[in-house]
Amino acid sequence: MNDISVIGMASIILAGLTIAIGSIGPGLAQGRAMAAALSAIAQQPDEANTITRTLFIGLAMIESLTIYCFVIAMILIFFNPFWNQVISLAGG
């Protein structure tokens, strides 16, 4: 196995792990935030609009973590900084 195939294989595996691990935490956090918001709305029905607005802002911030992981995975696959170095060393 040559260096180019090792870099390619490692990039794809790490991109998959980035998405997998980077989605677990925000997914659990969104579930907990939703459960807490529903509990708060059940206790204070008059404040449902305020709780819902705050919930959506918090969910957007939590979701941004998953988007960052997606961007990192795309960089690993399509714009890997090691590709040019490995190709130049291989003489390509």
PDB file of N, CA, C and O in Angstrom, chain B, residues numbered from 101:
ATOM      1  N   MET B 101       0.853  -1.172   0.000  1.00  0.00           N
ATOM      2  CA  MET B 101       0.000   0.000   0.000  1.00  0.00           C
ATOM      3  C   MET B 101       0.901   1.237   0.000  1.00  0.00           C
ATOM      4  O   MET B 101       1.806   1.353   0.827  1.00  0.00           O
ATOM      5  N   ASN B 102       0.650   2.149  -0.922  1.00  0.00           N
ATOM      6  CA  ASN B 102       1.507   3.323  -1.014  1.00  0.00           C
ATOM      7  C   ASN B 102       0.975   4.465  -0.139  1.00  0.00           C
ATOM      8  O   ASN B 102      -0.101   4.366   0.449  1.00  0.00           O
ATOM      9  N   ASP B 103       1.747   5.538  -0.069  1.00  0.00           N
ATOM     10  CA  ASP B 103       1.412   6.652   0.822  1.00  0.00           C
ATOM     11  C   ASP B 103       0.112   7.339   0.437  1.00  0.00           C
ATOM     12  O   ASP B 103      -0.648   7.761   1.308  1.00  0.00           O
ATOM     13  N   ILE B 104      -0.149   7.456  -0.852  1.00  0.00           N
ATOM     14  CA  ILE B 104      -1.357   8.150  -1.297  1.00  0.00           C
ATOM     15  C   ILE B 104      -2.606   7.391  -0.863  1.00  0.00           C
ATOM     16  O   ILE B 104      -3.574   8.009  -0.418  1.00  0.00           O
ATOM     17  N   SER B 105      -2.604   6.083  -0.981  1.00  0.00           N
ATOM     18  CA  SER B 105      -3.779   5.309  -0.575  1.00  0.00           C
ATOM     19  C   SER B 105      -3.951   5.313   0.944  1.00  0.00           C
ATOM     20  O   SER B 105      -5.081   5.286   1.432  1.00  0.00           O
ATOM     21  N   VAL B 106      -2.847   5.347   1.699  1.00  0.00           N
ATOM     22  CA  VAL B 106      -2.947   5.416   3.164  1.00  0.00           C
ATOM     23  C   VAL B 106      -3.573   6.747   3.591  1.00  0.00           C
ATOM     24  O   VAL B 106      -4.448   6.781   4.457  1.00  0.00           O
ATOM     25  N   ILE B 107      -3.113   7.846   2.971  1.00  0.00           N
ATOM     26  CA  ILE B 107      -3.678   9.161   3.295  1.00  0.00           C
ATOM     27  C   ILE B 107      -5.160   9.207   2.932  1.00  0.00           C
ATOM     28  O   ILE B 107      -5.968   9.725   3.702  1.00  0.00           O
ATOM     29  N   GLY B 108      -5.522   8.674   1.773  1.00  0.00           N
ATOM     30  CA  GLY B 108      -6.924   8.650   1.355  1.00  0.00           C
ATOM     31  C   GLY B 108      -7.789   7.824   2.292  1.00  0.00           C
ATOM     32  O   GLY B 108      -8.881   8.248   2.673  1.00  0.00           O
ATOM     33  N   MET B 109      -7.304   6.645   2.664  1.00  0.00           N
ATOM     34  CA  MET B 109      -8.061   5.779   3.554  1.00  0.00           C
ATOM     35  C   MET B 109      -8.212   6.416   4.940  1.00  0.00           C
ATOM     36  O   MET B 109      -9.294   6.384   5.526  1.00  0.00           O
ATOM     37  N   ALA B 110      -7.139   6.986   5.453  1.00  0.00           N
ATOM     38  CA  ALA B 110      -7.210   7.641   6.767  1.00  0.00           C
ATOM     39  C   ALA B 110      -8.156   8.837   6.734  1.00  0.00           C
ATOM     40  O   ALA B 110      -8.880   9.083   7.699  1.00  0.00           O
ATOM     41  N   SER B 111      -8.154   9.584   5.626  1.00  0.00           N
ATOM     42  CA  SER B 111      -9.043  10.739   5.512  1.00  0.00           C
ATOM     43  C   SER B 111     -10.502  10.318   5.544  1.00  0.00           C
ATOM     44  O   SER B 111     -11.320  10.941   6.220  1.00  0.00           O
ATOM     45  N   ILE B 112     -10.824   9.265   4.814  1.00  0.00           N
ATOM     46  CA  ILE B 112     -12.220   8.803   4.768  1.00  0.00           C
ATOM     47  C   ILE B 112     -12.653   8.241   6.113  1.00  0.00           C
ATOM     48  O   ILE B 112     -13.764   8.513   6.567  1.00  0.00           O
ATOM     49  N   ILE B 113     -11.800   7.470   6.749  1.00  0.00           N
ATOM     50  CA  ILE B 113     -12.150   6.899   8.061  1.00  0.00           C
ATOM     51  C   ILE B 113     -12.317   8.010   9.108  1.00  0.00           C
ATOM     52  O   ILE B 113     -13.273   7.994   9.883  1.00  0.00           O
ATOM     53  N   LEU B 114     -11.392   8.965   9.126  1.00  0.00           N
ATOM     54  CA  LEU B 114     -11.494  10.053  10.094  1.00  0.00           C
ATOM     55  C   LEU B 114     -12.690  10.962   9.817  1.00  0.00           C
ATOM     56  O   LEU B 114     -13.289  11.494  10.752  1.00  0.00           O
ATOM     57  N   ALA B 115     -13.039  11.144   8.555  1.00  0.00           N
ATOM     58  CA  ALA B 115     -14.229  11.933   8.235  1.00  0.00           C
ATOM     59  C   ALA B 115     -15.486  11.233   8.759  1.00  0.00           C
ATOM     60  O   ALA B 115     -16.379  11.883   9.303  1.00  0.00           O
ATOM     61  N   GLY B 116     -15.554   9.924   8.595  1.00  0.00           N
ATOM     62  CA  GLY B 116     -16.694   9.168   9.125  1.00  0.00           C
ATOM     63  C   GLY B 116     -16.769   9.227  10.637  1.00  0.00           C
ATOM     64  O   GLY B 116     -17.849   9.404  11.200  1.00  0.00           O
ATOM     65  N   LEU B 117     -15.626   9.079  11.301  1.00  0.00           N
ATOM     66  CA  LEU B 117     -15.609   9.170  12.761  1.00  0.00           C
ATOM     67  C   LEU B 117     -15.967  10.577  13.245  1.00  0.00           C
ATOM     68  O   LEU B 117     -16.624  10.736  14.273  1.00  0.00           O
ATOM     69  N   THR B 118     -15.533  11.592  12.502  1.00  0.00           N
ATOM     70  CA  THR B 118     -15.858  12.962  12.880  1.00  0.00           C
ATOM     71  C   THR B 118     -17.360  13.186  12.862  1.00  0.00           C
ATOM     72  O   THR B 118     -17.919  13.768  13.792  1.00  0.00           O
ATOM     73  N   ILE B 119     -18.008  12.725  11.807  1.00  0.00           N
ATOM     74  CA  ILE B 119     -19.461  12.889  11.709  1.00  0.00           C
ATOM     75  C   ILE B 119     -20.160  12.042  12.774  1.00  0.00           C
ATOM     76  O   ILE B 119     -21.103  12.510  13.412  1.00  0.00           O
ATOM     77  N   ALA B 120     -19.710  10.804  12.970  1.00  0.00           N
ATOM     78  CA  ALA B 120     -20.377   9.918  13.929  1.00  0.00           C
ATOM     79  C   ALA B 120     -20.277  10.446  15.356  1.00  0.00           C
ATOM     80  O   ALA B 120     -21.285  10.571  16.051  1.00  0.00           O
ATOM     81  N   ILE B 121     -19.072  10.751  15.780  1.00  0.00           N
ATOM     82  CA  ILE B 121     -18.878  11.214  17.155  1.00  0.00           C
ATOM     83  C   ILE B 121     -19.407  12.632  17.329  1.00  0.00           C
ATOM     84  O   ILE B 121     -19.945  12.982  18.380  1.00  0.00           O
ATOM     85  N   GLY B 122     -19.247  13.445  16.285  1.00  0.00           N
ATOM     86  CA  GLY B 122     -19.711  14.828  16.366  1.00  0.00           C
ATOM     87  C   GLY B 122     -21.215  14.974  16.327  1.00  0.00           C
ATOM     88  O   GLY B 122     -21.728  16.057  16.608  1.00  0.00           O
ATOM     89  N   SER B 123     -21.937  13.924  15.990  1.00  0.00           N
ATOM     90  CA  SER B 123     -23.397  13.981  15.972  1.00  0.00           C
ATOM     91  C   SER B 123     -24.027  13.416  17.240  1.00  0.00           C
ATOM     92  O   SER B 123     -25.171  13.729  17.567  1.00  0.00           O
ATOM     93  N   ILE B 124     -23.287  12.596  17.938  1.00  0.00           N
ATOM     94  CA  ILE B 124     -23.846  11.965  19.142  1.00  0.00           C
ATOM     95  C   ILE B 124     -24.083  12.996  20.250  1.00  0.00           C
ATOM     96  O   ILE B 124     -25.168  13.051  20.830  1.00  0.00           O
ATOM     97  N   GLY B 125     -23.076  13.801  20.538  1.00  0.00           N
ATOM     98  CA  GLY B 125     -23.200  14.787  21.617  1.00  0.00           C
ATOM     99  C   GLY B 125     -24.305  15.803  21.381  1.00  0.00           C
ATOM    100  O   GLY B 125     -25.152  15.991  22.255  1.00  0.00           O
ATOM    101  N   PRO B 126     -24.326  16.466  20.227  1.00  0.00           N
ATOM    102  CA  PRO B 126     -25.411  17.417  19.975  1.00  0.00           C
ATOM    103  C   PRO B 126     -26.790  16.753  19.926  1.00  0.00           C
ATOM    104  O   PRO B 126     -27.782  17.365  20.323  1.00  0.00           O
ATOM    105  N   GLY B 127     -26.862  15.523  19.448  1.00  0.00           N
ATOM    106  CA  GLY B 127     -28.152  14.829  19.431  1.00  0.00           C
ATOM    107  C   GLY B 127     -28.684  14.591  20.841  1.00  0.00           C
ATOM    108  O   GLY B 127     -29.866  14.799  21.113  1.00  0.00           O
ATOM    109  N   LEU B 128     -27.806  14.156  21.724  1.00  0.00           N
ATOM    110  CA  LEU B 128     -28.213  13.958  23.121  1.00  0.00           C
ATOM    111  C   LEU B 128     -28.557  15.289  23.790  1.00  0.00           C
ATOM    112  O   LEU B 128     -29.512  15.372  24.562  1.00  0.00           O
ATOM    113  N   ALA B 129     -27.784  16.315  23.494  1.00  0.00           N
ATOM    114  CA  ALA B 129     -28.040  17.631  24.090  1.00  0.00           C
ATOM    115  C   ALA B 129     -29.371  18.203  23.611  1.00  0.00           C
ATOM    116  O   ALA B 129     -30.096  18.817  24.394  1.00  0.00           O
ATOM    117  N   GLN B 130     -29.698  18.011  22.341  1.00  0.00           N
ATOM    118  CA  GLN B 130     -30.970  18.501  21.841  1.00  0.00           C
ATOM    119  C   GLN B 130     -32.135  17.765  22.491  1.00  0.00           C
ATOM    120  O   GLN B 130     -33.161  18.372  22.796  1.00  0.00           O
ATOM    121  N   GLY B 131     -31.981  16.469  22.702  1.00  0.00           N
ATOM    122  CA  GLY B 131     -33.029  15.712  23.387  1.00  0.00           C
ATOM    123  C   GLY B 131     -33.240  16.186  24.816  1.00  0.00           C
ATOM    124  O   GLY B 131     -34.375  16.317  25.273  1.00  0.00           O
ATOM    125  N   ARG B 132     -32.143  16.440  25.519  1.00  0.00           N
ATOM    126  CA  ARG B 132     -32.268  16.937  26.900  1.00  0.00           C
ATOM    127  C   ARG B 132     -32.862  18.330  26.935  1.00  0.00           C
ATOM    128  O   ARG B 132     -33.663  18.633  27.819  1.00  0.00           O
ATOM    129  N   ALA B 133     -32.485  19.191  25.985  1.00  0.00           N
ATOM    130  CA  ALA B 133     -33.031  20.550  25.938  1.00  0.00           C
ATOM    131  C   ALA B 133     -34.523  20.514  25.656  1.00  0.00           C
ATOM    132  O   ALA B 133     -35.289  21.267  26.258  1.00  0.00           O
ATOM    133  N   MET B 134     -34.938  19.649  24.750  1.00  0.00           N
ATOM    134  CA  MET B 134     -36.358  19.539  24.432  1.00  0.00           C
ATOM    135  C   MET B 134     -37.145  19.010  25.621  1.00  0.00           C
ATOM    136  O   MET B 134     -38.241  19.495  25.902  1.00  0.00           O
ATOM    137  N   ALA B 135     -36.603  18.025  26.318  1.00  0.00           N
ATOM    138  CA  ALA B 135     -37.287  17.484  27.493  1.00  0.00           C
ATOM    139  C   ALA B 135     -37.412  18.542  28.584  1.00  0.00           C
ATOM    140  O   ALA B 135     -38.458  18.654  29.224  1.00  0.00           O
ATOM    141  N   ALA B 136     -36.354  19.314  28.798  1.00  0.00           N
ATOM    142  CA  ALA B 136     -36.410  20.370  29.811  1.00  0.00           C
ATOM    143  C   ALA B 136     -37.395  21.458  29.413  1.00  0.00           C
ATOM    144  O   ALA B 136     -38.103  21.990  30.268  1.00  0.00           O
ATOM    145  N   ALA B 137     -37.451  21.796  28.136  1.00  0.00           N
ATOM    146  CA  ALA B 137     -38.388  22.827  27.681  1.00  0.00           C
ATOM    147  C   ALA B 137     -39.832  22.356  27.833  1.00  0.00           C
ATOM    148  O   ALA B 137     -40.693  23.122  28.267  1.00  0.00           O
ATOM    149  N   LEU B 138     -40.098  21.107  27.480  1.00  0.00           N
ATOM    150  CA  LEU B 138     -41.459  20.590  27.637  1.00  0.00           C
ATOM    151  C   LEU B 138     -41.863  20.534  29.105  1.00  0.00           C
ATOM    152  O   LEU B 138     -43.013  20.809  29.448  1.00  0.00           O
ATOM    153  N   SER B 139     -40.926  20.180  29.962  1.00  0.00           N
ATOM    154  CA  SER B 139     -41.201  20.177  31.399  1.00  0.00           C
ATOM    155  C   SER B 139     -41.485  21.589  31.913  1.00  0.00           C
ATOM    156  O   SER B 139     -42.381  21.796  32.732  1.00  0.00           O
ATOM    157  N   ALA B 140     -40.706  22.557  31.419  1.00  0.00           N
ATOM    158  CA  ALA B 140     -40.915  23.943  31.830  1.00  0.00           C
ATOM    159  C   ALA B 140     -42.249  24.485  31.328  1.00  0.00           C
ATOM    160  O   ALA B 140     -42.935  25.218  32.040  1.00  0.00           O
ATOM    161  N   ILE B 141     -42.612  24.125  30.103  1.00  0.00           N
ATOM    162  CA  ILE B 141     -43.906  24.577  29.565  1.00  0.00           C
ATOM    163  C   ILE B 141     -45.051  23.934  30.325  1.00  0.00           C
ATOM    164  O   ILE B 141     -46.091  24.562  30.527  1.00  0.00           O
ATOM    165  N   ALA B 142     -44.872  22.669  30.755  1.00  0.00           N
ATOM    166  CA  ALA B 142     -45.913  22.003  31.533  1.00  0.00           C
ATOM    167  C   ALA B 142     -46.104  22.676  32.886  1.00  0.00           C
ATOM    168  O   ALA B 142     -47.223  22.723  33.397  1.00  0.00           O
ATOM    169  N   GLN B 143     -45.032  23.197  33.471  1.00  0.00           N
ATOM    170  CA  GLN B 143     -45.130  23.850  34.771  1.00  0.00           C
ATOM    171  C   GLN B 143     -45.570  25.304  34.654  1.00  0.00           C
ATOM    172  O   GLN B 143     -46.261  25.807  35.539  1.00  0.00           O
ATOM    173  N   GLN B 144     -45.184  25.988  33.579  1.00  0.00           N
ATOM    174  CA  GLN B 144     -45.498  27.409  33.376  1.00  0.00           C
ATOM    175  C   GLN B 144     -46.109  27.611  31.988  1.00  0.00           C
ATOM    176  O   GLN B 144     -45.420  28.105  31.095  1.00  0.00           O
ATOM    177  N   PRO B 145     -47.360  27.250  31.778  1.00  0.00           N
ATOM    178  CA  PRO B 145     -47.953  27.370  30.438  1.00  0.00           C
ATOM    179  C   PRO B 145     -48.013  28.804  29.923  1.00  0.00           C
ATOM    180  O   PRO B 145     -47.994  29.021  28.712  1.00  0.00           O
ATOM    181  N   ASP B 146     -48.084  29.788  30.824  1.00  0.00           N
ATOM    182  CA  ASP B 146     -48.151  31.185  30.394  1.00  0.00           C
ATOM    183  C   ASP B 146     -46.848  31.650  29.748  1.00  0.00           C
ATOM    184  O   ASP B 146     -46.866  32.584  28.946  1.00  0.00           O
ATOM    185  N   GLU B 147     -45.741  31.035  30.072  1.00  0.00           N
ATOM    186  CA  GLU B 147     -44.434  31.431  29.550  1.00  0.00           C
ATOM    187  C   GLU B 147     -44.000  30.579  28.352  1.00  0.00           C
ATOM    188  O   GLU B 147     -42.810  30.524  28.039  1.00  0.00           O
ATOM    189  N   ALA B 148     -44.936  29.923  27.687  1.00  0.00           N
ATOM    190  CA  ALA B 148     -44.608  29.012  26.587  1.00  0.00           C
ATOM    191  C   ALA B 148     -43.906  29.732  25.441  1.00  0.00           C
ATOM    192  O   ALA B 148     -42.977  29.179  24.851  1.00  0.00           O
ATOM    193  N   ASN B 149     -44.323  30.943  25.113  1.00  0.00           N
ATOM    194  CA  ASN B 149     -43.687  31.666  24.000  1.00  0.00           C
ATOM    195  C   ASN B 149     -42.227  31.992  24.306  1.00  0.00           C
ATOM    196  O   ASN B 149     -41.357  31.833  23.450  1.00  0.00           O
ATOM    197  N   THR B 150     -41.967  32.444  25.515  1.00  0.00           N
ATOM    198  CA  THR B 150     -40.597  32.778  25.907  1.00  0.00           C
ATOM    199  C   THR B 150     -39.720  31.530  25.945  1.00  0.00           C
ATOM    200  O   THR B 150     -38.582  31.549  25.474  1.00  0.00           O
ATOM    201  N   ILE B 151     -40.246  30.463  26.500  1.00  0.00           N
ATOM    202  CA  ILE B 151     -39.484  29.213  26.596  1.00  0.00           C
ATOM    203  C   ILE B 151     -39.199  28.673  25.199  1.00  0.00           C
ATOM    204  O   ILE B 151     -38.088  28.220  24.924  1.00  0.00           O
ATOM    205  N   THR B 152     -40.186  28.717  24.324  1.00  0.00           N
ATOM    206  CA  THR B 152     -40.008  28.203  22.967  1.00  0.00           C
ATOM    207  C   THR B 152     -38.975  29.015  22.199  1.00  0.00           C
ATOM    208  O   THR B 152     -38.136  28.450  21.497  1.00  0.00           O
ATOM    209  N   ARG B 153     -39.031  30.323  22.326  1.00  0.00           N
ATOM    210  CA  ARG B 153     -38.063  31.189  21.642  1.00  0.00           C
ATOM    211  C   ARG B 153     -36.643  30.894  22.133  1.00  0.00           C
ATOM    212  O   ARG B 153     -35.715  30.765  21.335  1.00  0.00           O
ATOM    213  N   THR B 154     -36.492  30.791  23.430  1.00  0.00           N
ATOM    214  CA  THR B 154     -35.176  30.485  23.998  1.00  0.00           C
ATOM    215  C   THR B 154     -34.714  29.091  23.593  1.00  0.00           C
ATOM    216  O   THR B 154     -33.528  28.872  23.345  1.00  0.00           O
ATOM    217  N   LEU B 155     -35.646  28.153  23.525  1.00  0.00           N
ATOM    218  CA  LEU B 155     -35.316  26.788  23.113  1.00  0.00           C
ATOM    219  C   LEU B 155     -34.773  26.770  21.689  1.00  0.00           C
ATOM    220  O   LEU B 155     -33.769  26.111  21.423  1.00  0.00           O
ATOM    221  N   PHE B 156     -35.416  27.478  20.779  1.00  0.00           N
ATOM    222  CA  PHE B 156     -34.969  27.471  19.386  1.00  0.00           C
ATOM    223  C   PHE B 156     -33.584  28.104  19.235  1.00  0.00           C
ATOM    224  O   PHE B 156     -32.784  27.641  18.422  1.00  0.00           O
ATOM    225  N   ILE B 157     -33.297  29.135  19.990  1.00  0.00           N
ATOM    226  CA  ILE B 157     -31.961  29.739  19.945  1.00  0.00           C
ATOM    227  C   ILE B 157     -30.923  28.749  20.462  1.00  0.00           C
ATOM    228  O   ILE B 157     -29.852  28.593  19.875  1.00  0.00           O
ATOM    229  N   GLY B 158     -31.249  28.087  21.560  1.00  0.00           N
ATOM    230  CA  GLY B 158     -30.330  27.085  22.111  1.00  0.00           C
ATOM    231  C   GLY B 158     -30.126  25.907  21.174  1.00  0.00           C
ATOM    232  O   GLY B 158     -29.008  25.410  21.040  1.00  0.00           O
ATOM    233  N   LEU B 159     -31.206  25.446  20.515  1.00  0.00           N
ATOM    234  CA  LEU B 159     -31.076  24.340  19.573  1.00  0.00           C
ATOM    235  C   LEU B 159     -30.221  24.726  18.370  1.00  0.00           C
ATOM    236  O   LEU B 159     -29.469  23.901  17.853  1.00  0.00           O
ATOM    237  N   ALA B 160     -30.332  25.960  17.929  1.00  0.00           N
ATOM    238  CA  ALA B 160     -29.494  26.418  16.819  1.00  0.00           C
ATOM    239  C   ALA B 160     -28.022  26.421  17.207  1.00  0.00           C
ATOM    240  O   ALA B 160     -27.165  26.054  16.404  1.00  0.00           O
ATOM    241  N   MET B 161     -27.727  26.835  18.438  1.00  0.00           N
ATOM    242  CA  MET B 161     -26.334  26.827  18.893  1.00  0.00           C
ATOM    243  C   MET B 161     -25.808  25.409  19.035  1.00  0.00           C
ATOM    244  O   MET B 161     -24.654  25.139  18.702  1.00  0.00           O
ATOM    245  N   ILE B 162     -26.638  24.505  19.524  1.00  0.00           N
ATOM    246  CA  ILE B 162     -26.223  23.109  19.655  1.00  0.00           C
ATOM    247  C   ILE B 162     -26.004  22.501  18.270  1.00  0.00           C
ATOM    248  O   ILE B 162     -25.048  21.753  18.063  1.00  0.00           O
ATOM    249  N   GLU B 163     -26.882  22.817  17.330  1.00  0.00           N
ATOM    250  CA  GLU B 163     -26.767  22.260  15.987  1.00  0.00           C
ATOM    251  C   GLU B 163     -25.513  22.754  15.273  1.00  0.00           C
ATOM    252  O   GLU B 163     -24.996  22.075  14.386  1.00  0.00           O
ATOM    253  N   SER B 164     -25.023  23.927  15.654  1.00  0.00           N
ATOM    254  CA  SER B 164     -23.821  24.451  15.007  1.00  0.00           C
ATOM    255  C   SER B 164     -22.612  23.537  15.261  1.00  0.00           C
ATOM    256  O   SER B 164     -21.701  23.487  14.435  1.00  0.00           O
ATOM    257  N   LEU B 165     -22.591  22.827  16.371  1.00  0.00           N
ATOM    258  CA  LEU B 165     -21.494  21.888  16.624  1.00  0.00           C
ATOM    259  C   LEU B 165     -21.469  20.778  15.586  1.00  0.00           C
ATOM    260  O   LEU B 165     -20.399  20.382  15.124  1.00  0.00           O
ATOM    261  N   THR B 166     -22.635  20.275  15.219  1.00  0.00           N
ATOM    262  CA  THR B 166     -22.712  19.244  14.199  1.00  0.00           C
ATOM    263  C   THR B 166     -22.280  19.791  12.841  1.00  0.00           C
ATOM    264  O   THR B 166     -21.620  19.096  12.068  1.00  0.00           O
ATOM    265  N   ILE B 167     -22.649  21.026  12.555  1.00  0.00           N
ATOM    266  CA  ILE B 167     -22.258  21.636  11.290  1.00  0.00           C
ATOM    267  C   ILE B 167     -20.748  21.820  11.235  1.00  0.00           C
ATOM    268  O   ILE B 167     -20.145  21.614  10.182  1.00  0.00           O
ATOM    269  N   TYR B 168     -20.127  22.200  12.343  1.00  0.00           N
ATOM    270  CA  TYR B 168     -18.668  22.323  12.382  1.00  0.00           C
ATOM    271  C   TYR B 168     -18.006  20.976  12.103  1.00  0.00           C
ATOM    272  O   TYR B 168     -17.019  20.911  11.369  1.00  0.00           O
ATOM    273  N   CYS B 169     -18.540  19.903  12.681  1.00  0.00           N
ATOM    274  CA  CYS B 169     -17.990  18.570  12.428  1.00  0.00           C
ATOM    275  C   CYS B 169     -18.156  18.196  10.956  1.00  0.00           C
ATOM    276  O   CYS B 169     -17.269  17.574  10.371  1.00  0.00           O
ATOM    277  N   PHE B 170     -19.281  18.570  10.360  1.00  0.00           N
ATOM    278  CA  PHE B 170     -19.495  18.300   8.945  1.00  0.00           C
ATOM    279  C   PHE B 170     -18.478  19.040   8.083  1.00  0.00           C
ATOM    280  O   PHE B 170     -17.955  18.482   7.118  1.00  0.00           O
ATOM    281  N   VAL B 171     -18.200  20.286   8.426  1.00  0.00           N
ATOM    282  CA  VAL B 171     -17.216  21.071   7.675  1.00  0.00           C
ATOM    283  C   VAL B 171     -15.831  20.443   7.790  1.00  0.00           C
ATOM    284  O   VAL B 171     -15.107  20.357   6.798  1.00  0.00           O
ATOM    285  N   ILE B 172     -15.463  20.012   8.974  1.00  0.00           N
ATOM    286  CA  ILE B 172     -14.163  19.359   9.165  1.00  0.00           C
ATOM    287  C   ILE B 172     -14.082  18.071   8.345  1.00  0.00           C
ATOM    288  O   ILE B 172     -13.046  17.776   7.749  1.00  0.00           O
ATOM    289  N   ALA B 173     -15.181  17.301   8.315  1.00  0.00           N
ATOM    290  CA  ALA B 173     -15.191  16.075   7.519  1.00  0.00           C
ATOM    291  C   ALA B 173     -15.035  16.380   6.035  1.00  0.00           C
ATOM    292  O   ALA B 173     -14.325  15.662   5.330  1.00  0.00           O
ATOM    293  N   MET B 174     -15.684  17.428   5.552  1.00  0.00           N
ATOM    294  CA  MET B 174     -15.550  17.798   4.138  1.00  0.00           C
ATOM    295  C   MET B 174     -14.125  18.271   3.828  1.00  0.00           C
ATOM    296  O   MET B 174     -13.605  17.999   2.746  1.00  0.00           O
ATOM    297  N   ILE B 175     -13.502  18.967   4.758  1.00  0.00           N
ATOM    298  CA  ILE B 175     -12.110  19.377   4.566  1.00  0.00           C
ATOM    299  C   ILE B 175     -11.203  18.157   4.495  1.00  0.00           C
ATOM    300  O   ILE B 175     -10.296  18.108   3.664  1.00  0.00           O
ATOM    301  N   LEU B 176     -11.438  17.171   5.359  1.00  0.00           N
ATOM    302  CA  LEU B 176     -10.618  15.957   5.338  1.00  0.00           C
ATOM    303  C   LEU B 176     -10.766  15.189   4.033  1.00  0.00           C
ATOM    304  O   LEU B 176      -9.807  14.583   3.555  1.00  0.00           O
ATOM    305  N   ILE B 177     -11.963  15.212   3.456  1.00  0.00           N
ATOM    306  CA  ILE B 177     -12.181  14.442   2.240  1.00  0.00           C
ATOM    307  C   ILE B 177     -11.728  15.206   0.993  1.00  0.00           C
ATOM    308  O   ILE B 177     -11.017  14.653   0.154  1.00  0.00           O
ATOM    309  N   PHE B 178     -12.131  16.468   0.866  1.00  0.00           N
ATOM    310  CA  PHE B 178     -11.933  17.176  -0.394  1.00  0.00           C
ATOM    311  C   PHE B 178     -10.753  18.147  -0.416  1.00  0.00           C
ATOM    312  O   PHE B 178     -10.174  18.378  -1.477  1.00  0.00           O
ATOM    313  N   PHE B 179     -10.385  18.718   0.727  1.00  0.00           N
ATOM    314  CA  PHE B 179      -9.327  19.720   0.761  1.00  0.00           C
ATOM    315  C   PHE B 179      -8.245  19.346   1.766  1.00  0.00           C
ATOM    316  O   PHE B 179      -7.776  20.188   2.531  1.00  0.00           O
ATOM    317  N   ASN B 180      -7.865  18.107   1.756  1.00  0.00           N
ATOM    318  CA  ASN B 180      -6.895  17.594   2.717  1.00  0.00           C
ATOM    319  C   ASN B 180      -5.542  18.268   2.484  1.00  0.00           C
ATOM    320  O   ASN B 180      -5.012  18.206   1.374  1.00  0.00           O
ATOM    321  N   PRO B 181      -4.981  18.901   3.495  1.00  0.00           N
ATOM    322  CA  PRO B 181      -3.702  19.591   3.313  1.00  0.00           C
ATOM    323  C   PRO B 181      -2.527  18.646   3.070  1.00  0.00           C
ATOM    324  O   PRO B 181      -1.477  19.089   2.604  1.00  0.00           O
ATOM    325  N   PHE B 182      -2.675  17.373   3.369  1.00  0.00           N
ATOM    326  CA  PHE B 182      -1.583  16.428   3.182  1.00  0.00           C
ATOM    327  C   PHE B 182      -1.494  15.898   1.759  1.00  0.00           C
ATOM    328  O   PHE B 182      -0.463  15.346   1.374  1.00  0.00           O
ATOM    329  N   TRP B 183      -2.560  16.055   0.963  1.00  0.00           N
ATOM    330  CA  TRP B 183      -2.552  15.516  -0.396  1.00  0.00           C
ATOM    331  C   TRP B 183      -1.420  16.092  -1.225  1.00  0.00           C
ATOM    332  O   TRP B 183      -0.659  15.344  -1.839  1.00  0.00           O
ATOM    333  N   ASN B 184      -1.299  17.415  -1.252  1.00  0.00           N
ATOM    334  CA  ASN B 184      -0.278  18.040  -2.102  1.00  0.00           C
ATOM    335  C   ASN B 184       1.130  17.620  -1.693  1.00  0.00           C
ATOM    336  O   ASN B 184       1.989  17.393  -2.546  1.00  0.00           O
ATOM    337  N   GLN B 185       1.360  17.518  -0.404  1.00  0.00           N
ATOM    338  CA  GLN B 185       2.687  17.120   0.065  1.00  0.00           C
ATOM    339  C   GLN B 185       2.986  15.675  -0.339  1.00  0.00           C
ATOM    340  O   GLN B 185       4.083  15.383  -0.817  1.00  0.00           O
ATOM    341  N   VAL B 186       2.042  14.787  -0.156  1.00  0.00           N
ATOM    342  CA  VAL B 186       2.262  13.368  -0.484  1.00  0.00           C
ATOM    343  C   VAL B 186       2.436  13.194  -1.984  1.00  0.00           C
ATOM    344  O   VAL B 186       3.295  12.429  -2.422  1.00  0.00           O
ATOM    345  N   ILE B 187       1.629  13.895  -2.777  1.00  0.00           N
ATOM    346  CA  ILE B 187       1.736  13.775  -4.231  1.00  0.00           C
ATOM    347  C   ILE B 187       3.064  14.332  -4.727  1.00  0.00           C
ATOM    348  O   ILE B 187       3.676  13.763  -5.631  1.00  0.00           O
ATOM    349  N   SER B 188       3.520  15.453  -4.135  1.00  0.00           N
ATOM    350  CA  SER B 188       4.809  16.008  -4.562  1.00  0.00           C
ATOM    351  C   SER B 188       5.970  15.089  -4.166  1.00  0.00           C
ATOM    352  O   SER B 188       6.945  14.966  -4.907  1.00  0.00           O
ATOM    353  N   LEU B 189       5.865  14.447  -3.003  1.00  0.00           N
ATOM    354  CA  LEU B 189       6.920  13.509  -2.609  1.00  0.00           C
ATOM    355  C   LEU B 189       6.899  12.243  -3.462  1.00  0.00           C
ATOM    356  O   LEU B 189       7.937  11.623  -3.694  1.00  0.00           O
ATOM    357  N   ALA B 190       5.703  11.865  -3.927  1.00  0.00           N
ATOM    358  CA  ALA B 190       5.591  10.671  -4.763  1.00  0.00           C
ATOM    359  C   ALA B 190       6.066  10.937  -6.184  1.00  0.00           C
ATOM    360  O   ALA B 190       6.268  10.007  -6.964  1.00  0.00           O
ATOM    361  N   GLY B 191       6.244  12.218  -6.516  1.00  0.00           N
ATOM    362  CA  GLY B 191       6.752  12.545  -7.849  1.00  0.00           C
ATOM    363  C   GLY B 191       5.646  12.744  -8.878  1.00  0.00           C
ATOM    364  O   GLY B 191       5.889  12.691 -10.084  1.00  0.00           O
ATOM    365  N   GLY B 192       4.395  12.980  -8.375  1.00  0.00           N
ATOM    366  CA  GLY B 192       3.267  13.119  -9.306  1.00  0.00           C
ATOM    367  C   GLY B 192       2.971  14.499  -9.729  1.00  0.00           C
ATOM    368  O   GLY B 192       2.044  14.720 -10.508  1.00  0.00           O
TER     369      GLY B 192
END
